[in-house]
Amino acid sequence: MRASIRVGSTFGLGLLWTALVTLPLMAGVQEGRDRTALATGETLGELCTPGATALGQAGANAMHTLVLVALGLATVLLVLVGGATL
């Protein structure tokens, strides 16, 4: 907690721009993933790994989901550390 307060007091609202950049990117990636799945009937993992096993496709889907979650958490943490509010 002490380190986050120190970082927040150092940067203030200086990191808020990262939320403005990452949130639309994250939403765009998710929207593209959803539209592709609706149009083709296949998940992103199936499209990226056509010759892979079901385990490989599940791994690709899991990695994509983890990236989206990490982007979301990074955005929230930067806003919290920066002391800004959404």
C-alpha positions in Angstrom: 0.0 0.0 0.0 2.8 2.4 0.8 4.5 2.0 -2.6 1.2 2.6 -4.4 0.6 5.8 -2.4 4.1 6.9 -3.2 3.6 6.2 -6.9 0.3 7.9 -6.9 1.7 11.0 -5.3 4.6 11.0 -7.7 2.6 10.6 -11.0 -0.8 12.0 -10.0 -3.0 12.0 -13.0 -0.1 11.6 -15.4 -0.9 7.9 -16.1 -4.6 8.5 -16.8 -3.9 8.7 -20.5 -3.1 5.0 -20.5 -6.7 4.2 -19.6 -7.9 6.4 -22.5 -5.7 4.4 -24.8 -6.1 0.9 -23.6 -9.8 0.8 -22.9 -10.8 1.4 -26.6 -8.2 -1.0 -27.8 -9.4 -3.7 -25.4 -13.0 -3.1 -26.5 -12.1 -3.2 -30.1 -10.2 -6.5 -29.8 -13.2 -8.0 -27.9 -15.7 -6.8 -30.5 -13.6 -8.2 -33.3 -13.3 -11.5 -31.6 -17.1 -11.7 -31.0 -18.0 -10.6 -34.6 -15.6 -13.1 -36.0 -17.0 -15.9 -33.9 -20.6 -15.0 -34.9 -19.7 -14.8 -38.6 -17.6 -18.0 -38.9 -19.0 -20.1 -36.1 -15.5 -20.7 -34.8 -13.7 -19.2 -31.9 -10.5 -17.2 -32.2 -8.5 -20.1 -31.1 -9.9 -22.3 -33.8 -9.2 -19.7 -36.5 -5.7 -19.1 -35.3 -4.7 -22.7 -35.0 -6.5 -24.6 -37.8 -4.4 -27.7 -37.5 -4.0 -27.8 -33.8 -5.6 -30.1 -31.3 -8.6 -29.1 -29.2 -6.1 -28.5 -26.3 -4.1 -26.1 -28.5 -7.2 -24.2 -29.5 -8.3 -24.0 -25.9 -4.9 -22.7 -25.0 -5.1 -20.0 -27.7 -8.5 -18.9 -26.4 -7.2 -18.9 -22.8 -4.2 -16.7 -23.7 -6.4 -14.2 -25.5 -8.8 -14.0 -22.5 -5.8 -13.6 -20.2 -4.4 -10.7 -22.3 -7.8 -9.0 -22.2 -8.0 -9.5 -18.4 -4.5 -8.2 -18.0 -5.2 -5.1 -20.0 -8.3 -4.4 -18.0 -6.5 -4.9 -14.7 -3.6 -2.8 -15.9 -6.0 0.0 -16.7 -7.7 -0.2 -13.4 -4.4 -0.3 -11.5 -3.0 2.7 -13.4 -6.1 4.7 -12.6 -6.0 3.7 -9.0 -2.3 4.3 -8.6 -2.6 7.5 -10.5 -5.2 8.7 -8.1 -7.7 9.3 -10.9 -11.4 8.4 -11.0 -13.3 7.0 -14.0 
